[in-house]
Amino acid sequence: MRHIYTLLLALAIVSSTVQAQSPTIDRNQWQIGLTFGEIPILAGSFKPGITVGYHFDEHFYLGVIIQSHDYIQRDQESFNAENTGLGGLLSSKERTGMRAGIEFRYRPVEWSPYVTAGWVYNDIDTEEMRFGNSERMIGENMYPGAIDITQSRPSGHGPTVGIGWQYDFDNRISVNTNLALSFFTAVATPDITVRHDAELREADLASLKQHMRKAYKDNLHNHYHMFNLGIAYRIAE
């Protein structure tokens, strides 16, 4: 998540240096484009999708975003694996669900960053974590052996607010990035399945799941959200 915030901040700074070179968006322009919901060099996936929207003028835009599901090999970059408090992680892979959203943008100053409001739907996200054969403390007791954990966030939706930036070239090509989060809905409680070589005591298993769920809910990224990094083409009426 920190990489996304860094990218948005960097683009906002760049926007202040290119204002004099930027064309003005005409009124009544349709926009179609390709979007990516992950940054490949950071997450190892693309999460491709499409965007369609309409510029009423240089300040107001209304559009939709649809992104397909994708598979991510997270391993040491996995927040969910870190949230278990267990050592010996061997692998962590995630199937991120489809995303769909409606966004209304308002850009207060020409070529400045914009703010967004809208609605987002996130399909089920499921991550599988595998920890190696070792002796580790779970709850109040030590357990030998390997452990596999599957954590799934159920599908859901909610209203969003966010921030983004779009740069428009003279040839009608645009580049854009934004992040919108559903701050107004609580983070969903994930479903957790634990498979261990040794049978865990009920109290210890409950303690592990409680610890994971609390850490999950404390992570801002686990709100239903939409991240968009893409390229678009503007069509004048």
N, C-alpha and C positions, 0 to 999 in steps of 0.2 A: 504493500500500500504506500509506503514512503517513497517508492520509485515513481508512482503515479503523481503524488503531490509535487515531487521535484520537477517532473516534466511539465505540469501545469504552470508552476511558478516560472520555469525557464521560458516557456512560450509567452507568458504574460510580459516578462521583461523584454523579450525580443520584439514584441508588438510595439513597444514604445519607441523602438529605434527604426521601425520601417513605416511609420505612418505617412511620411512624405512620399513614399514610393507606391502606396497602395491605391488602387482604383476605388471608386465609390460604387456600391451595389445599387443597381437600378431598382425601381419599384416593380413589383409584380414579377418576380423571378422564381421559377421552379428550380429545385436542386435535387439531383440524384447522385448517389455515391456508394462507394464501398467502405465498410467499416471493419475494424479489428478490435476485439474486446480484450486482447492480451497483447503484451509487448514481447515478441518472440525472443529477443536476446535476454529477457529477464525471466520469462515463464516457459519458454520452449513450445509455445503454441500460438495460434493466430486468433481463434474464435471469430471466424469471418462472418460478415453480415452485410445488409444493405440499409441505406438511408434514403428517405424521400421527404422533401419539405418544400415550404413556400416562404419566400421573403416578401413581406408586405412592403417593406422599405429597408433602409440601412439599419433600422433599430429593432424591428420585430420580425420574428421567424417562428413558424409552427411546423413541426415535422415528426416523423416516426422512425424508429430504429428497430431492426430485427436482427439478432445474432444467433447463429447456430450453436449447438452444443460442441464441446471439444474435449480433448484429453490432454492432461498436463502431468508431466513427471516432475514433482516438486522436490522430493527427497529432503536435503538439508534446509531448503527454503520454506518448508511447511510450518505454518503457524500452528496448525492443528496437531501435528506431531509434537511440537514443543509444548503444547498445552497439556499433554498427557503427563509430563513430569518424568517420563520413563527414558532411560538411556538405551543405547544399542540400536538405534534406528538403521534398518537396512534399506528400506525403500518406502516411498510415499507417492502414490499416483491418484489423480483426481479426474473424475468426469464432471465437468461443469455443464449445467443445464442451459437450455435455450433462454435467451433474454429478449424481451420486447418492451418498448417504451414509447411514450408520447412526450414530446418536450416543447415548451414554449420558451423562446429566448428573448431576452431584452438586453440590448447593447446600448448603454446610456450615452457613450461618446463614440464617435466614428473610429473604428479600428481598435477600440479598447477590448479587453476581455468582456464576456457577457455573463449574465446570470440566467439560470434556467429554473423552470418549475414544470412539473408534469406528473406522469404516472409510470410505474415500471412493474413488469412481471418477471419473476425469476423462476425457472423450473428447478427441479431437484438437483442439488450438488452432492456428489458422493465421493468421499476420499477413503482410500484403503492404505493403511499403514502397517508395516511389518517390522517387528523388532526381533533381533537375533537371540540365540540361545544364551541365556545368562541368568544369574540370580539377581532379583531386584525386589525392592520393597514396594508392595501394593497395599494401600491402606495401613493396617497395623502389623502385617506379616510379610515374611520373605518367601518368594516363590521362585523356584528354578524353572528354566525352560524358555521357549520362544513364545511370542505373543503377537497376535494379529488383531487389529482394531479397525472397524469400519464405522465411519461417521457420516451421516447424511443430514443435510438441511432440507426440510420439506419445501415444496414450492409455495410461493406466496406473492403478494403484490402490495403496493402502497403508493401514496403520493411522494414526490421527490422534490428536492431543491439541489442546485449544484452550480458549478462555475465552469466556463470553457473559453476557448479562443478559436477564431477562424481567420485565416489569411486568404484573401481573394486576389488571384493574379489577373492580369489584363485579358488573358486568353480564356476566361471563364472557369478555369480550374481553381479549386480551393483545397486547402488542407485544414483539418480541424481536429481538436481534441477537447473532450469534456468529461466530467465526472459528476454524476447525480446520485444522491443517497436518499433512502427513505428514512429520514430521521424521525418521522412522526409515528412509525410503527416499531414495536419492540423487536429486537433480534429474535428470530425463531429458535425454539429449543431443538437441538439436533437429536436424531435417533442414533444410538451408539450400540454396536455389537462387539463383544469381546470374546476372542477365542484364545485359550491358553492351554499349554501342554498339561499343566496341573489345574485341577479344579479350584477356582477361587472361592473363598468364603463369601457368603452373600453380603456381609457388611463391608468387606474390602472392595468387592465389585461395585457396590453402591457408592463408596467413597471415591473411587476412580472416576466413575461417570459424573458424579457431582462436581468434582474438580475440573473435568474437561468442559462441562456445560457452562460453568461459571466463567472460565477463561474464554470460551467461545463467545459468550454474550458480551464480554468486556472489550472485544475486538471490534473497532468501528467498521472494518471492512466487511463484517458479516451481516450488516444491514442489507436488505434487498437493495440492489444498486445497478447502475449502468455505467460502464466505462467505454468511451468511444475514441478511437484514434483512426482517422480515415482521410480519404480523398474524395472530392465531389466535383460535379460539373453543373454550372448554373445555366438554365435555359430561360431566355427572356420571352415574354408573351408577345 
